Amino acid sequence: MDAHDLIVARVYIDEEDFFDLELYENVVSLKSIEDLIHDEKMLVAITSSGEEIELDTFDIEWFRYVPNDSHLAKYVRKDNRNNCEWDEQGNLISEN
């Protein structure tokens, strides 16, 4: 299986109007868990090394599970700051 990364955009915007992007590398499993009683949602990612990452979705604007060689993964890894748009697979759609 090809290596994939999880990219998470938090709802917070920096001074240049860019989302706060987080990169979780080599994710092999990704689950969405919903607590119906407490109305809470979580993403649970498992990395190839067995690390379990739990992310509360209350402050997540969007997330993408993309190949680690995708434009989006490379963009986040390099900490770029351009106005870009990506598809669901992390391919570049537009850049300003």
OpenMM code with the backbone's topology and positions (N, CA, C; nanometers):
from openmm import Vec3, app, unit

residues = "MET ASP ALA HIS ASP LEU ILE VAL ALA ARG VAL TYR ILE ASP GLU GLU ASP PHE PHE ASP LEU GLU LEU TYR GLU ASN VAL VAL SER LEU LYS SER ILE GLU ASP LEU ILE HIS ASP GLU LYS MET LEU VAL ALA ILE THR SER SER GLY GLU GLU ILE GLU LEU ASP THR PHE ASP ILE GLU TRP PHE ARG TYR VAL PRO ASN ASP SER HIS LEU ALA LYS TYR VAL ARG LYS ASP ASN ARG ASN ASN CYS GLU TRP ASP GLU GLN GLY ASN LEU ILE SER GLU ASN".split()
positions = [
    Vec3(0.0843, -0.1183, 0.0000),
    Vec3(0.0000, 0.0000, 0.0000),
    Vec3(0.0886, 0.1243, 0.0000),
    Vec3(0.0552, 0.2202, -0.0834),
    Vec3(0.1317, 0.3447, -0.0900),
    Vec3(0.1141, 0.4247, 0.0380),
    Vec3(0.2172, 0.4998, 0.0721),
    Vec3(0.2129, 0.5823, 0.1929),
    Vec3(0.1176, 0.7000, 0.1733),
    Vec3(0.0378, 0.7262, 0.2756),
    Vec3(-0.0563, 0.8376, 0.2742),
    Vec3(-0.0381, 0.9235, 0.3983),
    Vec3(-0.0742, 1.0493, 0.3843),
    Vec3(-0.0669, 1.1445, 0.4942),
    Vec3(-0.2060, 1.2007, 0.5205),
    Vec3(-0.2272, 1.2429, 0.6426),
    Vec3(-0.3505, 1.3113, 0.6802),
    Vec3(-0.3177, 1.4586, 0.6969),
    Vec3(-0.3880, 1.5433, 0.6223),
    Vec3(-0.3728, 1.6879, 0.6327),
    Vec3(-0.4987, 1.7416, 0.7000),
    Vec3(-0.4802, 1.8198, 0.8048),
    Vec3(-0.5924, 1.8767, 0.8796),
    Vec3(-0.5822, 2.0283, 0.8754),
    Vec3(-0.6915, 2.0928, 0.8339),
    Vec3(-0.6998, 2.2396, 0.8359),
    Vec3(-0.7879, 2.2786, 0.9538),
    Vec3(-0.7285, 2.3460, 1.0488),
    Vec3(-0.8040, 2.3942, 1.1646),
    Vec3(-0.8818, 2.5196, 1.1261),
    Vec3(-0.9860, 2.5511, 1.1987),
    Vec3(-1.0705, 2.6664, 1.1671),
    Vec3(-0.9982, 2.7985, 1.1893),
    Vec3(-0.8853, 2.7941, 1.2564),
    Vec3(-0.8116, 2.9161, 1.2875),
    Vec3(-0.7378, 2.9678, 1.1646),
    Vec3(-0.7414, 3.0980, 1.1457),
    Vec3(-0.6762, 3.1644, 1.0334),
    Vec3(-0.5618, 3.2484, 1.0883),
    Vec3(-0.4462, 3.2436, 1.0197),
    Vec3(-0.3333, 3.3254, 1.0659),
    Vec3(-0.3463, 3.4685, 1.0136),
    Vec3(-0.2469, 3.5510, 1.0426),
    Vec3(-0.2514, 3.6930, 1.0053),
    Vec3(-0.2535, 3.7158, 0.8545),
    Vec3(-0.2168, 3.6138, 0.7765),
    Vec3(-0.2182, 3.6253, 0.6303),
    Vec3(-0.3407, 3.5569, 0.5694),
    Vec3(-0.4378, 3.5214, 0.6531),
    Vec3(-0.5621, 3.4551, 0.6116),
    Vec3(-0.5420, 3.3139, 0.5575),
    Vec3(-0.4431, 3.2425, 0.6101),
    Vec3(-0.4219, 3.1029, 0.5741),
    Vec3(-0.4659, 3.0140, 0.6899),
    Vec3(-0.5209, 2.8966, 0.6561),
    Vec3(-0.5571, 2.7996, 0.7586),
    Vec3(-0.4321, 2.7462, 0.8270),
    Vec3(-0.4476, 2.7086, 0.9526),
    Vec3(-0.3432, 2.6386, 1.0265),
    Vec3(-0.3488, 2.4929, 0.9815),
    Vec3(-0.2479, 2.4486, 0.9050),
    Vec3(-0.2462, 2.3129, 0.8507),
    Vec3(-0.1544, 2.2235, 0.9320),
    Vec3(-0.2016, 2.1026, 0.9596),
    Vec3(-0.1231, 2.0035, 1.0323),
    Vec3(-0.1046, 1.8816, 0.9431),
    Vec3(0.0113, 1.8190, 0.9534),
    Vec3(0.0450, 1.7022, 0.8724),
    Vec3(0.0720, 1.5835, 0.9639),
    Vec3(0.0043, 1.4736, 0.9378),
    Vec3(0.0291, 1.3476, 1.0078),
    Vec3(0.0737, 1.2483, 0.9012),
    Vec3(0.1974, 1.2019, 0.9123),
    Vec3(0.2580, 1.1212, 0.8065),
    Vec3(0.2337, 0.9715, 0.8255),
    Vec3(0.2339, 0.9016, 0.7117),
    Vec3(0.2251, 0.7549, 0.7071),
    Vec3(0.1050, 0.7000, 0.7835),
    Vec3(-0.0111, 0.7542, 0.7531),
    Vec3(-0.1358, 0.7095, 0.8157),
    Vec3(-0.1876, 0.5878, 0.7390),
    Vec3(-0.2108, 0.4780, 0.8118),
    Vec3(-0.2564, 0.3543, 0.7486),
    Vec3(-0.4032, 0.3240, 0.7778),
    Vec3(-0.4605, 0.3931, 0.8758),
    Vec3(-0.6012, 0.3744, 0.9092),
    Vec3(-0.6574, 0.5079, 0.9562),
    Vec3(-0.7791, 0.5377, 0.9113),
    Vec3(-0.8441, 0.6629, 0.9500),
    Vec3(-0.9916, 0.6337, 0.9758),
    Vec3(-1.0365, 0.6653, 1.0970),
    Vec3(-1.1750, 0.6384, 1.1355),
    Vec3(-1.2401, 0.7652, 1.1882),
    Vec3(-1.3685, 0.7770, 1.1619),
    Vec3(-1.4496, 0.8840, 1.2189),
    Vec3(-1.5391, 0.8200, 1.3240),
    Vec3(-1.5327, 0.8724, 1.4463),
    Vec3(-1.6104, 0.8170, 1.5568),
    Vec3(-1.7043, 0.9257, 1.6085),
    Vec3(-1.8314, 0.8880, 1.6249),
    Vec3(-1.9305, 0.9842, 1.6717),
    Vec3(-1.9937, 0.9345, 1.8012),
    Vec3(-1.9905, 1.0182, 1.9040),
    Vec3(-2.0562, 0.9905, 2.0313),
    Vec3(-2.1954, 1.0537, 2.0228),
    Vec3(-2.2960, 0.9716, 2.0039),
    Vec3(-2.4317, 1.0222, 1.9832),
    Vec3(-2.4929, 1.0817, 2.1091),
    Vec3(-2.4504, 1.0381, 2.2243),
    Vec3(-2.5054, 1.0902, 2.3494),
    Vec3(-2.4506, 1.2290, 2.3793),
    Vec3(-2.3204, 1.2466, 2.3626),
    Vec3(-2.2567, 1.3739, 2.3958),
    Vec3(-2.2357, 1.4642, 2.2742),
    Vec3(-2.2825, 1.4211, 2.1585),
    Vec3(-2.2711, 1.4985, 2.0344),
    Vec3(-2.1267, 1.5428, 2.0084),
    Vec3(-2.0349, 1.4470, 2.0165),
    Vec3(-1.8939, 1.4725, 1.9893),
    Vec3(-1.8485, 1.3843, 1.8743),
    Vec3(-1.7581, 1.4368, 1.7939),
    Vec3(-1.7017, 1.3607, 1.6824),
    Vec3(-1.5501, 1.3651, 1.6914),
    Vec3(-1.4881, 1.2531, 1.6566),
    Vec3(-1.3425, 1.2419, 1.6600),
    Vec3(-1.2943, 1.1758, 1.5317),
    Vec3(-1.1743, 1.2134, 1.4898),
    Vec3(-1.1012, 1.1388, 1.3886),
    Vec3(-0.9934, 1.0614, 1.4629),
    Vec3(-0.9776, 0.9360, 1.4279),
    Vec3(-0.8722, 0.8540, 1.4875),
    Vec3(-0.7864, 0.8016, 1.3734),
    Vec3(-0.6594, 0.8395, 1.3757),
    Vec3(-0.5640, 0.7977, 1.2731),
    Vec3(-0.4617, 0.7048, 1.3367),
    Vec3(-0.4250, 0.6008, 1.2638),
    Vec3(-0.3203, 0.5085, 1.3068),
    Vec3(-0.2067, 0.5195, 1.2057),
    Vec3(-0.0853, 0.5425, 1.2551),
    Vec3(0.0310, 0.5530, 1.1664),
    Vec3(0.0928, 0.4152, 1.1453),
    Vec3(0.1829, 0.4069, 1.0478),
    Vec3(0.2492, 0.2802, 1.0177),
    Vec3(0.3334, 0.2304, 1.1347),
    Vec3(0.3723, 0.3193, 1.2248),
    Vec3(0.4499, 0.2789, 1.3426),
    Vec3(0.3599, 0.2375, 1.4594),
    Vec3(0.2266, 0.2418, 1.4393),
    Vec3(0.1328, 0.2007, 1.5426),
    Vec3(0.0838, 0.3128, 1.6323),
    Vec3(0.1305, 0.4344, 1.6085),
    Vec3(0.0863, 0.5481, 1.6895),
    Vec3(-0.0603, 0.5790, 1.6597),
    Vec3(-0.1392, 0.6008, 1.7652),
    Vec3(-0.2799, 0.6375, 1.7500),
    Vec3(-0.2947, 0.7862, 1.7783),
    Vec3(-0.3562, 0.8576, 1.6844),
    Vec3(-0.3743, 1.0023, 1.6964),
    Vec3(-0.5242, 1.0299, 1.7008),
    Vec3(-0.5706, 1.0935, 1.8080),
    Vec3(-0.7118, 1.1288, 1.8219),
    Vec3(-0.7273, 1.2789, 1.8029),
    Vec3(-0.8162, 1.3173, 1.7127),
    Vec3(-0.8392, 1.4582, 1.6825),
    Vec3(-0.9869, 1.4905, 1.6998),
    Vec3(-1.0178, 1.5840, 1.7877),
    Vec3(-1.1551, 1.6304, 1.8047),
    Vec3(-1.1902, 1.7149, 1.6827),
    Vec3(-1.3057, 1.6923, 1.6240),
    Vec3(-1.3408, 1.7613, 1.4995),
    Vec3(-1.4057, 1.8980, 1.5195),
    Vec3(-1.4259, 1.9421, 1.6438),
    Vec3(-1.4969, 2.0683, 1.6662),
    Vec3(-1.4262, 2.1877, 1.6026),
    Vec3(-1.2941, 2.1814, 1.5873),
    Vec3(-1.2214, 2.2945, 1.5286),
    Vec3(-1.1517, 2.2587, 1.3972),
    Vec3(-1.1988, 2.1522, 1.3312),
    Vec3(-1.1436, 2.1139, 1.2009),
    Vec3(-1.2339, 2.1690, 1.0909),
    Vec3(-1.1769, 2.2497, 1.0035),
    Vec3(-1.2503, 2.3040, 0.8887),
    Vec3(-1.2635, 2.1977, 0.7799),
    Vec3(-1.1518, 2.1310, 0.7480),
    Vec3(-1.1514, 2.0220, 0.6503),
    Vec3(-1.0286, 1.9346, 0.6733),
    Vec3(-1.0335, 1.8146, 0.6166),
    Vec3(-0.9172, 1.7259, 0.6215),
    Vec3(-0.9108, 1.6469, 0.4918),
    Vec3(-0.7907, 1.6015, 0.4594),
    Vec3(-0.7680, 1.5216, 0.3392),
    Vec3(-0.6736, 1.4066, 0.3734),
    Vec3(-0.7049, 1.2890, 0.3229),
    Vec3(-0.6188, 1.1717, 0.3317),
    Vec3(-0.5585, 1.1560, 0.1931),
    Vec3(-0.4312, 1.1914, 0.1793),
    Vec3(-0.3698, 1.2049, 0.0469),
    Vec3(-0.2390, 1.1264, 0.0392),
    Vec3(-0.1973, 1.0876, -0.0828),
    Vec3(-0.0655, 1.0256, -0.0987),
    Vec3(0.0430, 1.1208, -0.0480),
    Vec3(0.1478, 1.0648, 0.0128),
    Vec3(0.2493, 1.1534, 0.0714),
    Vec3(0.3322, 1.2265, -0.0324),
    Vec3(0.3195, 1.1901, -0.1600),
    Vec3(0.3894, 1.2650, -0.2647),
    Vec3(0.2954, 1.3603, -0.3396),
    Vec3(0.1758, 1.3824, -0.2858),
    Vec3(0.0806, 1.4745, -0.3492),
    Vec3(0.1268, 1.6191, -0.3309),
    Vec3(0.0734, 1.7069, -0.4129),
    Vec3(0.1073, 1.8489, -0.4040),
    Vec3(0.0722, 1.9041, -0.2656),
    Vec3(-0.0436, 1.8679, -0.2139),
    Vec3(-0.0869, 1.9181, -0.0834),
    Vec3(0.0083, 1.8739, 0.0281),
    Vec3(0.0469, 1.7471, 0.0301),
    Vec3(0.1388, 1.6978, 0.1340),
    Vec3(0.2738, 1.7686, 0.1249),
    Vec3(0.3235, 1.7863, 0.0034),
    Vec3(0.4515, 1.8569, -0.0146),
    Vec3(0.4393, 2.0027, 0.0285),
    Vec3(0.3274, 2.0656, -0.0032),
    Vec3(0.3015, 2.2050, 0.0339),
    Vec3(0.3078, 2.2223, 0.1858),
    Vec3(0.2404, 2.1343, 0.2583),
    Vec3(0.2385, 2.1438, 0.4046),
    Vec3(0.3762, 2.1119, 0.4620),
    Vec3(0.4421, 2.0099, 0.4076),
    Vec3(0.5743, 1.9711, 0.4564),
    Vec3(0.6747, 2.0854, 0.4430),
    Vec3(0.6635, 2.1629, 0.3339),
    Vec3(0.7557, 2.2753, 0.3093),
    Vec3(0.7101, 2.4034, 0.3778),
    Vec3(0.5937, 2.3996, 0.4440),
    Vec3(0.5372, 2.5165, 0.5119),
    Vec3(0.5190, 2.6344, 0.4160),
    Vec3(0.4714, 2.6032, 0.2952),
    Vec3(0.4465, 2.7071, 0.1948),
    Vec3(0.3291, 2.7949, 0.2359),
    Vec3(0.3238, 2.9134, 0.1771),
    Vec3(0.2158, 3.0080, 0.2038),
    Vec3(0.1700, 3.0698, 0.0721),
    Vec3(0.0957, 2.9928, -0.0057),
    Vec3(0.0363, 3.0416, -0.1296),
    Vec3(-0.1136, 3.0168, -0.1216),
    Vec3(-0.1889, 3.0899, -0.1989),
    Vec3(-0.3328, 3.0706, -0.2037),
    Vec3(-0.3623, 2.9595, -0.3036),
    Vec3(-0.3796, 2.8370, -0.2541),
    Vec3(-0.3987, 2.7200, -0.3401),
    Vec3(-0.5322, 2.6527, -0.3113),
    Vec3(-0.5760, 2.5757, -0.4101),
    Vec3(-0.6946, 2.4926, -0.3951),
    Vec3(-0.6584, 2.3526, -0.4430),
    Vec3(-0.7019, 2.2486, -0.3671),
    Vec3(-0.6692, 2.1105, -0.4005),
    Vec3(-0.7957, 2.0276, -0.4118),
    Vec3(-0.7853, 1.9179, -0.4874),
    Vec3(-0.8962, 1.8232, -0.4928),
    Vec3(-0.8842, 1.7257, -0.3753),
    Vec3(-0.9725, 1.6285, -0.3696),
    Vec3(-0.9757, 1.5333, -0.2580),
    Vec3(-0.8493, 1.4479, -0.2481),
    Vec3(-0.7763, 1.4304, -0.3585),
    Vec3(-0.6539, 1.3505, -0.3586),
    Vec3(-0.5284, 1.4343, -0.3356),
    Vec3(-0.5451, 1.5645, -0.3118),
    Vec3(-0.4308, 1.6512, -0.2854),
    Vec3(-0.3639, 1.7062, -0.4090),
    Vec3(-0.4275, 1.6899, -0.5250),
    Vec3(-0.3741, 1.7460, -0.6491),
    Vec3(-0.4094, 1.8939, -0.6582),
    Vec3(-0.3178, 1.9718, -0.7094),
    Vec3(-0.3388, 2.1157, -0.7223),
    Vec3(-0.4450, 2.1456, -0.8276),
    Vec3(-0.5451, 2.2262, -0.7900),
    Vec3(-0.6483, 2.2713, -0.8835),
    Vec3(-0.6160, 2.4121, -0.9312),
    Vec3(-0.5825, 2.5001, -0.8363),
    Vec3(-0.5492, 2.6382, -0.8730),
    Vec3(-0.4533, 2.6967, -0.7708),
    Vec3(-0.3764, 2.7962, -0.8166),
    Vec3(-0.2815, 2.8660, -0.7301),
    Vec3(-0.2783, 3.0119, -0.7707),
    Vec3(-0.2870, 3.1001, -0.6729),
    Vec3(-0.2827, 3.2444, -0.6996),
    Vec3(-0.1562, 3.3036, -0.6432),
] * unit.nanometer
topology = app.Topology()
chain = topology.addChain("A")
for resn in residues:
    res = topology.addResidue(resn, chain)
    for name in ("N", "CA", "C"):
        topology.addAtom(name, app.Element.getBySymbol(name[0]), res)
